[in-house]
Amino acid sequence: MFSIFKKDPIKKLNKTYETKLEQAMLAQRNGNIRAYSMITAEAEKIADEIKILEDAKSAQ
C-alpha cells in the first residue's frame, strides 16, 4: 500500500557508484594509482550489490 513512498535502494547505489567512479578518475588523473585502485574496488563491490538487487527485483 505504501510502496510508493519507499525509496529505491538501487537508485541510491547507482548514485554512490557514479560518485566512486568519478573519485577514482580524479585520483588517477592526479597520479594516485593506489587510491584509484582502492576506490575502483569499492565501486565494483557497489556494482555487485546493484546487480544482486536488480536480479532479486526481476525475480519478483
Predicted model as a PDB file, atoms N, CA, C, CB and O in Angstrom, pLDDT in the B-factor column:
MODEL        1                                                                  
ATOM      1  N   MET A   1       0.810  -1.188   0.000  1.00 53.00           N  
ATOM      2  CA  MET A   1       0.000   0.000   0.000  1.00 53.00           C  
ATOM      3  C   MET A   1       0.856   1.256   0.000  1.00 53.00           C  
ATOM      4  CB  MET A   1      -0.923  -0.004   1.186  1.00 53.00           C  
ATOM      5  O   MET A   1       0.589   2.199  -0.745  1.00 53.00           O  
ATOM      6  N   PHE A   2       1.874   1.265   0.830  1.00 62.00           N  
ATOM      7  CA  PHE A   2       2.724   2.449   0.916  1.00 62.00           C  
ATOM      8  C   PHE A   2       4.040   2.262   0.161  1.00 62.00           C  
ATOM      9  CB  PHE A   2       3.007   2.782   2.373  1.00 62.00           C  
ATOM     10  O   PHE A   2       5.026   2.942   0.448  1.00 62.00           O  
ATOM     11  N   SER A   3       4.054   1.362  -0.781  1.00 65.00           N  
ATOM     12  CA  SER A   3       5.283   1.098  -1.521  1.00 65.00           C  
ATOM     13  C   SER A   3       5.703   2.282  -2.387  1.00 65.00           C  
ATOM     14  CB  SER A   3       5.109  -0.130  -2.386  1.00 65.00           C  
ATOM     15  O   SER A   3       6.863   2.376  -2.789  1.00 65.00           O  
ATOM     16  N   ILE A   4       4.775   3.177  -2.674  1.00 71.00           N  
ATOM     17  CA  ILE A   4       5.148   4.333  -3.486  1.00 71.00           C  
ATOM     18  C   ILE A   4       5.994   5.323  -2.691  1.00 71.00           C  
ATOM     19  CB  ILE A   4       3.899   5.028  -4.022  1.00 71.00           C  
ATOM     20  O   ILE A   4       6.662   6.178  -3.274  1.00 71.00           O  
ATOM     21  N   PHE A   5       5.969   5.212  -1.364  1.00 72.00           N  
ATOM     22  CA  PHE A   5       6.742   6.119  -0.536  1.00 72.00           C  
ATOM     23  C   PHE A   5       8.118   5.567  -0.169  1.00 72.00           C  
ATOM     24  CB  PHE A   5       5.977   6.436   0.711  1.00 72.00           C  
ATOM     25  O   PHE A   5       8.936   6.278   0.414  1.00 72.00           O  
ATOM     26  N   LYS A   6       8.372   4.313  -0.504  1.00 78.00           N  
ATOM     27  CA  LYS A   6       9.669   3.709  -0.215  1.00 78.00           C  
ATOM     28  C   LYS A   6      10.694   4.192  -1.237  1.00 78.00           C  
ATOM     29  CB  LYS A   6       9.573   2.160  -0.226  1.00 78.00           C  
ATOM     30  O   LYS A   6      10.408   4.295  -2.429  1.00 78.00           O  
ATOM     31  N   LYS A   7      11.866   4.479  -0.751  1.00 82.00           N  
ATOM     32  CA  LYS A   7      12.933   4.901  -1.653  1.00 82.00           C  
ATOM     33  C   LYS A   7      13.542   3.676  -2.317  1.00 82.00           C  
ATOM     34  CB  LYS A   7      14.018   5.711  -0.894  1.00 82.00           C  
ATOM     35  O   LYS A   7      13.645   2.607  -1.715  1.00 82.00           O  
ATOM     36  N   ASP A   8      13.933   3.849  -3.537  1.00 85.00           N  
ATOM     37  CA  ASP A   8      14.521   2.764  -4.305  1.00 85.00           C  
ATOM     38  C   ASP A   8      16.000   2.645  -3.945  1.00 85.00           C  
ATOM     39  CB  ASP A   8      14.336   2.998  -5.830  1.00 85.00           C  
ATOM     40  O   ASP A   8      16.769   3.566  -4.219  1.00 85.00           O  
ATOM     41  N   PRO A   9      16.417   1.528  -3.336  1.00 89.00           N  
ATOM     42  CA  PRO A   9      17.828   1.384  -2.960  1.00 89.00           C  
ATOM     43  C   PRO A   9      18.753   1.309  -4.171  1.00 89.00           C  
ATOM     44  CB  PRO A   9      18.011   0.145  -2.109  1.00 89.00           C  
ATOM     45  O   PRO A   9      19.932   1.650  -4.075  1.00 89.00           O  
ATOM     46  N   ILE A  10      18.229   0.871  -5.296  1.00 92.00           N  
ATOM     47  CA  ILE A  10      19.053   0.768  -6.498  1.00 92.00           C  
ATOM     48  C   ILE A  10      19.462   2.153  -6.985  1.00 92.00           C  
ATOM     49  CB  ILE A  10      18.301   0.014  -7.608  1.00 92.00           C  
ATOM     50  O   ILE A  10      20.593   2.346  -7.430  1.00 92.00           O  
ATOM     51  N   LYS A  11      18.540   3.127  -6.902  1.00 94.00           N  
ATOM     52  CA  LYS A  11      18.873   4.496  -7.308  1.00 94.00           C  
ATOM     53  C   LYS A  11      19.990   5.065  -6.438  1.00 94.00           C  
ATOM     54  CB  LYS A  11      17.630   5.399  -7.229  1.00 94.00           C  
ATOM     55  O   LYS A  11      20.921   5.696  -6.938  1.00 94.00           O  
ATOM     56  N   LYS A  12      19.885   4.835  -5.136  1.00 94.00           N  
ATOM     57  CA  LYS A  12      20.893   5.345  -4.212  1.00 94.00           C  
ATOM     58  C   LYS A  12      22.249   4.698  -4.490  1.00 94.00           C  
ATOM     59  CB  LYS A  12      20.467   5.092  -2.755  1.00 94.00           C  
ATOM     60  O   LYS A  12      23.277   5.375  -4.491  1.00 94.00           O  
ATOM     61  N   LEU A  13      22.247   3.394  -4.725  1.00 96.00           N  
ATOM     62  CA  LEU A  13      23.500   2.702  -5.016  1.00 96.00           C  
ATOM     63  C   LEU A  13      24.087   3.157  -6.350  1.00 96.00           C  
ATOM     64  CB  LEU A  13      23.280   1.187  -5.030  1.00 96.00           C  
ATOM     65  O   LEU A  13      25.305   3.270  -6.486  1.00 96.00           O  
ATOM     66  N   ASN A  14      23.230   3.418  -7.331  1.00 96.00           N  
ATOM     67  CA  ASN A  14      23.730   3.912  -8.619  1.00 96.00           C  
ATOM     68  C   ASN A  14      24.411   5.268  -8.462  1.00 96.00           C  
ATOM     69  CB  ASN A  14      22.582   4.016  -9.635  1.00 96.00           C  
ATOM     70  O   ASN A  14      25.448   5.527  -9.074  1.00 96.00           O  
ATOM     71  N   LYS A  15      23.825   6.123  -7.644  1.00 97.00           N  
ATOM     72  CA  LYS A  15      24.416   7.436  -7.414  1.00 97.00           C  
ATOM     73  C   LYS A  15      25.765   7.296  -6.699  1.00 97.00           C  
ATOM     74  CB  LYS A  15      23.456   8.323  -6.589  1.00 97.00           C  
ATOM     75  O   LYS A  15      26.732   7.974  -7.046  1.00 97.00           O  
ATOM     76  N   THR A  16      25.818   6.411  -5.702  1.00 97.00           N  
ATOM     77  CA  THR A  16      27.068   6.164  -4.987  1.00 97.00           C  
ATOM     78  C   THR A  16      28.116   5.586  -5.928  1.00 97.00           C  
ATOM     79  CB  THR A  16      26.835   5.215  -3.803  1.00 97.00           C  
ATOM     80  O   THR A  16      29.289   5.954  -5.861  1.00 97.00           O  
ATOM     81  N   TYR A  17      27.691   4.680  -6.803  1.00 98.00           N  
ATOM     82  CA  TYR A  17      28.588   4.065  -7.770  1.00 98.00           C  
ATOM     83  C   TYR A  17      29.187   5.111  -8.710  1.00 98.00           C  
ATOM     84  CB  TYR A  17      27.848   2.997  -8.573  1.00 98.00           C  
ATOM     85  O   TYR A  17      30.393   5.115  -8.954  1.00 98.00           O  
ATOM     86  N   GLU A  18      28.348   5.985  -9.228  1.00 97.00           N  
ATOM     87  CA  GLU A  18      28.830   7.041 -10.120  1.00 97.00           C  
ATOM     88  C   GLU A  18      29.804   7.973  -9.399  1.00 97.00           C  
ATOM     89  CB  GLU A  18      27.649   7.847 -10.678  1.00 97.00           C  
ATOM     90  O   GLU A  18      30.800   8.405  -9.980  1.00 97.00           O  
ATOM     91  N   THR A  19      29.517   8.279  -8.139  1.00 98.00           N  
ATOM     92  CA  THR A  19      30.405   9.139  -7.356  1.00 98.00           C  
ATOM     93  C   THR A  19      31.761   8.485  -7.163  1.00 98.00           C  
ATOM     94  CB  THR A  19      29.781   9.463  -5.997  1.00 98.00           C  
ATOM     95  O   THR A  19      32.796   9.141  -7.284  1.00 98.00           O  
ATOM     96  N   LYS A  20      31.756   7.190  -6.863  1.00 98.00           N  
ATOM     97  CA  LYS A  20      33.015   6.457  -6.676  1.00 98.00           C  
ATOM     98  C   LYS A  20      33.823   6.434  -7.969  1.00 98.00           C  
ATOM     99  CB  LYS A  20      32.740   5.017  -6.199  1.00 98.00           C  
ATOM    100  O   LYS A  20      35.043   6.594  -7.944  1.00 98.00           O  
ATOM    101  N   LEU A  21      33.150   6.235  -9.087  1.00 97.00           N  
ATOM    102  CA  LEU A  21      33.877   6.230 -10.358  1.00 97.00           C  
ATOM    103  C   LEU A  21      34.502   7.593 -10.649  1.00 97.00           C  
ATOM    104  CB  LEU A  21      32.941   5.830 -11.503  1.00 97.00           C  
ATOM    105  O   LEU A  21      35.615   7.677 -11.169  1.00 97.00           O  
ATOM    106  N   GLU A  22      33.781   8.647 -10.312  1.00 98.00           N  
ATOM    107  CA  GLU A  22      34.324   9.984 -10.518  1.00 98.00           C  
ATOM    108  C   GLU A  22      35.527  10.231  -9.607  1.00 98.00           C  
ATOM    109  CB  GLU A  22      33.243  11.042 -10.270  1.00 98.00           C  
ATOM    110  O   GLU A  22      36.529  10.805 -10.034  1.00 98.00           O  
ATOM    111  N   GLN A  23      35.419   9.795  -8.348  1.00 97.00           N  
ATOM    112  CA  GLN A  23      36.539   9.946  -7.423  1.00 97.00           C  
ATOM    113  C   GLN A  23      37.748   9.157  -7.919  1.00 97.00           C  
ATOM    114  CB  GLN A  23      36.141   9.482  -6.008  1.00 97.00           C  
ATOM    115  O   GLN A  23      38.881   9.626  -7.819  1.00 97.00           O  
ATOM    116  N   ALA A  24      37.509   7.969  -8.450  1.00 97.00           N  
ATOM    117  CA  ALA A  24      38.601   7.149  -8.971  1.00 97.00           C  
ATOM    118  C   ALA A  24      39.271   7.831 -10.157  1.00 97.00           C  
ATOM    119  CB  ALA A  24      38.087   5.763  -9.379  1.00 97.00           C  
ATOM    120  O   ALA A  24      40.496   7.828 -10.271  1.00 97.00           O  
ATOM    121  N   MET A  25      38.463   8.416 -11.041  1.00 97.00           N  
ATOM    122  CA  MET A  25      39.009   9.107 -12.200  1.00 97.00           C  
ATOM    123  C   MET A  25      39.895  10.272 -11.763  1.00 97.00           C  
ATOM    124  CB  MET A  25      37.878   9.607 -13.108  1.00 97.00           C  
ATOM    125  O   MET A  25      40.978  10.478 -12.311  1.00 97.00           O  
ATOM    126  N   LEU A  26      39.425  11.032 -10.771  1.00 97.00           N  
ATOM    127  CA  LEU A  26      40.207  12.170 -10.293  1.00 97.00           C  
ATOM    128  C   LEU A  26      41.506  11.714  -9.637  1.00 97.00           C  
ATOM    129  CB  LEU A  26      39.386  13.001  -9.307  1.00 97.00           C  
ATOM    130  O   LEU A  26      42.546  12.352  -9.799  1.00 97.00           O  
ATOM    131  N   ALA A  27      41.446  10.616  -8.901  1.00 97.00           N  
ATOM    132  CA  ALA A  27      42.662  10.084  -8.275  1.00 97.00           C  
ATOM    133  C   ALA A  27      43.657   9.641  -9.343  1.00 97.00           C  
ATOM    134  CB  ALA A  27      42.321   8.902  -7.337  1.00 97.00           C  
ATOM    135  O   ALA A  27      44.861   9.858  -9.207  1.00 97.00           O  
ATOM    136  N   GLN A  28      43.151   9.026 -10.394  1.00 97.00           N  
ATOM    137  CA  GLN A  28      44.021   8.576 -11.479  1.00 97.00           C  
ATOM    138  C   GLN A  28      44.657   9.771 -12.186  1.00 97.00           C  
ATOM    139  CB  GLN A  28      43.231   7.717 -12.485  1.00 97.00           C  
ATOM    140  O   GLN A  28      45.843   9.746 -12.514  1.00 97.00           O  
ATOM    141  N   ARG A  29      43.877  10.800 -12.415  1.00 97.00           N  
ATOM    142  CA  ARG A  29      44.415  11.993 -13.079  1.00 97.00           C  
ATOM    143  C   ARG A  29      45.494  12.671 -12.251  1.00 97.00           C  
ATOM    144  CB  ARG A  29      43.298  12.981 -13.367  1.00 97.00           C  
ATOM    145  O   ARG A  29      46.434  13.253 -12.790  1.00 97.00           O  
ATOM    146  N   ASN A  30      45.344  12.586 -10.914  1.00 97.00           N  
ATOM    147  CA  ASN A  30      46.338  13.190 -10.034  1.00 97.00           C  
ATOM    148  C   ASN A  30      47.556  12.297  -9.834  1.00 97.00           C  
ATOM    149  CB  ASN A  30      45.715  13.508  -8.695  1.00 97.00           C  
ATOM    150  O   ASN A  30      48.503  12.680  -9.146  1.00 97.00           O  
ATOM    151  N   GLY A  31      47.538  11.115 -10.427  1.00 96.00           N  
ATOM    152  CA  GLY A  31      48.683  10.224 -10.340  1.00 96.00           C  
ATOM    153  C   GLY A  31      48.678   9.335  -9.116  1.00 96.00           C  
ATOM    154  O   GLY A  31      49.677   8.671  -8.838  1.00 96.00           O  
ATOM    155  N   ASN A  32      47.585   9.303  -8.378  1.00 96.00           N  
ATOM    156  CA  ASN A  32      47.489   8.477  -7.181  1.00 96.00           C  
ATOM    157  C   ASN A  32      46.855   7.142  -7.560  1.00 96.00           C  
ATOM    158  CB  ASN A  32      46.663   9.193  -6.067  1.00 96.00           C  
ATOM    159  O   ASN A  32      45.655   6.932  -7.382  1.00 96.00           O  
ATOM    160  N   ILE A  33      47.689   6.245  -8.087  1.00 96.00           N  
ATOM    161  CA  ILE A  33      47.200   4.981  -8.615  1.00 96.00           C  
ATOM    162  C   ILE A  33      46.705   4.063  -7.500  1.00 96.00           C  
ATOM    163  CB  ILE A  33      48.294   4.290  -9.416  1.00 96.00           C  
ATOM    164  O   ILE A  33      45.756   3.305  -7.701  1.00 96.00           O  
ATOM    165  N   ARG A  34      47.327   4.122  -6.347  1.00 97.00           N  
ATOM    166  CA  ARG A  34      46.891   3.285  -5.229  1.00 97.00           C  
ATOM    167  C   ARG A  34      45.465   3.658  -4.813  1.00 97.00           C  
ATOM    168  CB  ARG A  34      47.860   3.430  -4.028  1.00 97.00           C  
ATOM    169  O   ARG A  34      44.630   2.775  -4.616  1.00 97.00           O  
ATOM    170  N   ALA A  35      45.183   4.940  -4.680  1.00 97.00           N  
ATOM    171  CA  ALA A  35      43.834   5.380  -4.320  1.00 97.00           C  
ATOM    172  C   ALA A  35      42.856   5.030  -5.438  1.00 97.00           C  
ATOM    173  CB  ALA A  35      43.811   6.902  -4.038  1.00 97.00           C  
ATOM    174  O   ALA A  35      41.716   4.645  -5.176  1.00 97.00           O  
ATOM    175  N   TYR A  36      43.303   5.165  -6.670  1.00 97.00           N  
ATOM    176  CA  TYR A  36      42.463   4.817  -7.816  1.00 97.00           C  
ATOM    177  C   TYR A  36      42.022   3.364  -7.742  1.00 97.00           C  
ATOM    178  CB  TYR A  36      43.210   5.075  -9.128  1.00 97.00           C  
ATOM    179  O   TYR A  36      40.845   3.059  -7.939  1.00 97.00           O  
ATOM    180  N   SER A  37      42.958   2.467  -7.459  1.00 97.00           N  
ATOM    181  CA  SER A  37      42.613   1.049  -7.417  1.00 97.00           C  
ATOM    182  C   SER A  37      41.717   0.719  -6.223  1.00 97.00           C  
ATOM    183  CB  SER A  37      43.880   0.205  -7.363  1.00 97.00           C  
ATOM    184  O   SER A  37      40.834  -0.131  -6.335  1.00 97.00           O  
ATOM    185  N   MET A  38      41.930   1.374  -5.094  1.00 98.00           N  
ATOM    186  CA  MET A  38      41.086   1.119  -3.922  1.00 98.00           C  
ATOM    187  C   MET A  38      39.663   1.613  -4.157  1.00 98.00           C  
ATOM    188  CB  MET A  38      41.679   1.793  -2.676  1.00 98.00           C  
ATOM    189  O   MET A  38      38.700   0.921  -3.824  1.00 98.00           O  
ATOM    190  N   ILE A  39      39.531   2.803  -4.726  1.00 98.00           N  
ATOM    191  CA  ILE A  39      38.204   3.362  -4.991  1.00 98.00           C  
ATOM    192  C   ILE A  39      37.491   2.549  -6.064  1.00 98.00           C  
ATOM    193  CB  ILE A  39      38.311   4.838  -5.421  1.00 98.00           C  
ATOM    194  O   ILE A  39      36.280   2.346  -5.984  1.00 98.00           O  
ATOM    195  N   THR A  40      38.226   2.086  -7.062  1.00 98.00           N  
ATOM    196  CA  THR A  40      37.637   1.267  -8.111  1.00 98.00           C  
ATOM    197  C   THR A  40      37.129  -0.057  -7.535  1.00 98.00           C  
ATOM    198  CB  THR A  40      38.661   1.010  -9.231  1.00 98.00           C  
ATOM    199  O   THR A  40      36.074  -0.547  -7.938  1.00 98.00           O  
ATOM    200  N   ALA A  41      37.875  -0.631  -6.599  1.00 98.00           N  
ATOM    201  CA  ALA A  41      37.437  -1.875  -5.953  1.00 98.00           C  
ATOM    202  C   ALA A  41      36.138  -1.638  -5.174  1.00 98.00           C  
ATOM    203  CB  ALA A  41      38.544  -2.419  -5.005  1.00 98.00           C  
ATOM    204  O   ALA A  41      35.242  -2.482  -5.193  1.00 98.00           O  
ATOM    205  N   GLU A  42      36.037  -0.502  -4.495  1.00 98.00           N  
ATOM    206  CA  GLU A  42      34.808  -0.169  -3.777  1.00 98.00           C  
ATOM    207  C   GLU A  42      33.648  -0.018  -4.753  1.00 98.00           C  
ATOM    208  CB  GLU A  42      34.989   1.123  -2.957  1.00 98.00           C  
ATOM    209  O   GLU A  42      32.534  -0.465  -4.477  1.00 98.00           O  
ATOM    210  N   ALA A  43      33.909   0.612  -5.892  1.00 98.00           N  
ATOM    211  CA  ALA A  43      32.872   0.796  -6.911  1.00 98.00           C  
ATOM    212  C   ALA A  43      32.408  -0.551  -7.458  1.00 98.00           C  
ATOM    213  CB  ALA A  43      33.393   1.684  -8.058  1.00 98.00           C  
ATOM    214  O   ALA A  43      31.222  -0.734  -7.734  1.00 98.00           O  
ATOM    215  N   GLU A  44      33.328  -1.485  -7.615  1.00 98.00           N  
ATOM    216  CA  GLU A  44      32.961  -2.809  -8.113  1.00 98.00           C  
ATOM    217  C   GLU A  44      32.080  -3.550  -7.110  1.00 98.00           C  
ATOM    218  CB  GLU A  44      34.217  -3.630  -8.416  1.00 98.00           C  
ATOM    219  O   GLU A  44      31.164  -4.270  -7.507  1.00 98.00           O  
ATOM    220  N   LYS A  45      32.347  -3.383  -5.820  1.00 98.00           N  
ATOM    221  CA  LYS A  45      31.503  -4.000  -4.790  1.00 98.00           C  
ATOM    222  C   LYS A  45      30.092  -3.428  -4.856  1.00 98.00           C  
ATOM    223  CB  LYS A  45      32.106  -3.781  -3.379  1.00 98.00           C  
ATOM    224  O   LYS A  45      29.109  -4.158  -4.728  1.00 98.00           O  
ATOM    225  N   ILE A  46      30.001  -2.115  -5.056  1.00 97.00           N  
ATOM    226  CA  ILE A  46      28.689  -1.472  -5.170  1.00 97.00           C  
ATOM    227  C   ILE A  46      27.971  -1.979  -6.419  1.00 97.00           C  
ATOM    228  CB  ILE A  46      28.834   0.075  -5.216  1.00 97.00           C  
ATOM    229  O   ILE A  46      26.762  -2.209  -6.388  1.00 97.00           O  
ATOM    230  N   ALA A  47      28.703  -2.152  -7.511  1.00 97.00           N  
ATOM    231  CA  ALA A  47      28.107  -2.664  -8.744  1.00 97.00           C  
ATOM    232  C   ALA A  47      27.576  -4.083  -8.532  1.00 97.00           C  
ATOM    233  CB  ALA A  47      29.139  -2.643  -9.894  1.00 97.00           C  
ATOM    234  O   ALA A  47      26.526  -4.438  -9.067  1.00 97.00           O  
ATOM    235  N   ASP A  48      28.287  -4.886  -7.762  1.00 97.00           N  
ATOM    236  CA  ASP A  48      27.816  -6.235  -7.455  1.00 97.00           C  
ATOM    237  C   ASP A  48      26.523  -6.190  -6.641  1.00 97.00           C  
ATOM    238  CB  ASP A  48      28.896  -7.018  -6.692  1.00 97.00           C  
ATOM    239  O   ASP A  48      25.611  -6.981  -6.882  1.00 97.00           O  
ATOM    240  N   GLU A  49      26.439  -5.270  -5.678  1.00 97.00           N  
ATOM    241  CA  GLU A  49      25.222  -5.119  -4.881  1.00 97.00           C  
ATOM    242  C   GLU A  49      24.048  -4.699  -5.759  1.00 97.00           C  
ATOM    243  CB  GLU A  49      25.437  -4.091  -3.758  1.00 97.00           C  
ATOM    244  O   GLU A  49      22.932  -5.191  -5.597  1.00 97.00           O  
ATOM    245  N   ILE A  50      24.312  -3.783  -6.692  1.00 96.00           N  
ATOM    246  CA  ILE A  50      23.262  -3.336  -7.614  1.00 96.00           C  
ATOM    247  C   ILE A  50      22.759  -4.522  -8.432  1.00 96.00           C  
ATOM    248  CB  ILE A  50      23.786  -2.212  -8.552  1.00 96.00           C  
ATOM    249  O   ILE A  50      21.554  -4.698  -8.610  1.00 96.00           O  
ATOM    250  N   LYS A  51      23.686  -5.324  -8.921  1.00 97.00           N  
ATOM    251  CA  LYS A  51      23.325  -6.493  -9.732  1.00 97.00           C  
ATOM    252  C   LYS A  51      22.454  -7.455  -8.933  1.00 97.00           C  
ATOM    253  CB  LYS A  51      24.590  -7.216 -10.234  1.00 97.00           C  
ATOM    254  O   LYS A  51      21.461  -7.968  -9.450  1.00 97.00           O  
ATOM    255  N   ILE A  52      22.818  -7.704  -7.677  1.00 95.00           N  
ATOM    256  CA  ILE A  52      22.039  -8.610  -6.824  1.00 95.00           C  
ATOM    257  C   ILE A  52      20.627  -8.069  -6.613  1.00 95.00           C  
ATOM    258  CB  ILE A  52      22.740  -8.811  -5.464  1.00 95.00           C  
ATOM    259  O   ILE A  52      19.653  -8.815  -6.711  1.00 95.00           O  
ATOM    260  N   LEU A  53      20.519  -6.776  -6.325  1.00 94.00           N  
ATOM    261  CA  LEU A  53      19.201  -6.170  -6.097  1.00 94.00           C  
ATOM    262  C   LEU A  53      18.348  -6.198  -7.370  1.00 94.00           C  
ATOM    263  CB  LEU A  53      19.360  -4.718  -5.601  1.00 94.00           C  
ATOM    264  O   LEU A  53      17.145  -6.450  -7.307  1.00 94.00           O  
ATOM    265  N   GLU A  54      18.967  -5.942  -8.516  1.00 94.00           N  
ATOM    266  CA  GLU A  54      18.217  -5.963  -9.771  1.00 94.00           C  
ATOM    267  C   GLU A  54      17.729  -7.373 -10.084  1.00 94.00           C  
ATOM    268  CB  GLU A  54      19.081  -5.432 -10.925  1.00 94.00           C  
ATOM    269  O   GLU A  54      16.610  -7.555 -10.564  1.00 94.00           O  
ATOM    270  N   ASP A  55      18.576  -8.377  -9.810  1.00 93.00           N  
ATOM    271  CA  ASP A  55      18.160  -9.749 -10.047  1.00 93.00           C  
ATOM    272  C   ASP A  55      17.004 -10.133  -9.133  1.00 93.00           C  
ATOM    273  CB  ASP A  55      19.334 -10.701  -9.844  1.00 93.00           C  
ATOM    274  O   ASP A  55      16.065 -10.804  -9.562  1.00 93.00           O  
ATOM    275  N   ALA A  56      17.072  -9.707  -7.867  1.00 90.00           N  
ATOM    276  CA  ALA A  56      16.001 -10.006  -6.920  1.00 90.00           C  
ATOM    277  C   ALA A  56      14.711  -9.298  -7.324  1.00 90.00           C  
ATOM    278  CB  ALA A  56      16.410  -9.595  -5.496  1.00 90.00           C  
ATOM    279  O   ALA A  56      13.620  -9.849  -7.181  1.00 90.00           O  
ATOM    280  N   LYS A  57      14.845  -8.084  -7.826  1.00 87.00           N  
ATOM    281  CA  LYS A  57      13.665  -7.314  -8.230  1.00 87.00           C  
ATOM    282  C   LYS A  57      13.005  -7.943  -9.464  1.00 87.00           C  
ATOM    283  CB  LYS A  57      14.053  -5.843  -8.520  1.00 87.00           C  
ATOM    284  O   LYS A  57      11.779  -7.990  -9.561  1.00 87.00           O  
ATOM    285  N   SER A  58      13.814  -8.417 -10.393  1.00 88.00           N  
ATOM    286  CA  SER A  58      13.254  -9.012 -11.605  1.00 88.00           C  
ATOM    287  C   SER A  58      12.655 -10.399 -11.328  1.00 88.00           C  
ATOM    288  CB  SER A  58      14.335  -9.113 -12.688  1.00 88.00           C  
ATOM    289  O   SER A  58      11.801 -10.865 -12.082  1.00 88.00           O  
ATOM    290  N   ALA A  59      13.097 -11.056 -10.252  1.00 83.00           N  
ATOM    291  CA  ALA A  59      12.569 -12.375  -9.910  1.00 83.00           C  
ATOM    292  C   ALA A  59      11.186 -12.279  -9.272  1.00 83.00           C  
ATOM    293  CB  ALA A  59      13.525 -13.097  -8.969  1.00 83.00           C  
ATOM    294  O   ALA A  59      10.449 -13.264  -9.230  1.00 83.00           O  
ATOM    295  N   GLN A  60      10.841 -11.116  -8.784  1.00 78.00           N  
ATOM    296  CA  GLN A  60       9.546 -10.963  -8.119  1.00 78.00           C  
ATOM    297  C   GLN A  60       8.440 -10.906  -9.062  1.00 78.00           C  
ATOM    298  CB  GLN A  60       9.514  -9.766  -7.285  1.00 78.00           C  
ATOM    299  O   GLN A  60       7.286 -10.779  -8.654  1.00 78.00           O  
TER     300      GLN A  60                                                      
ENDMDL                                                                          
END                                                                             
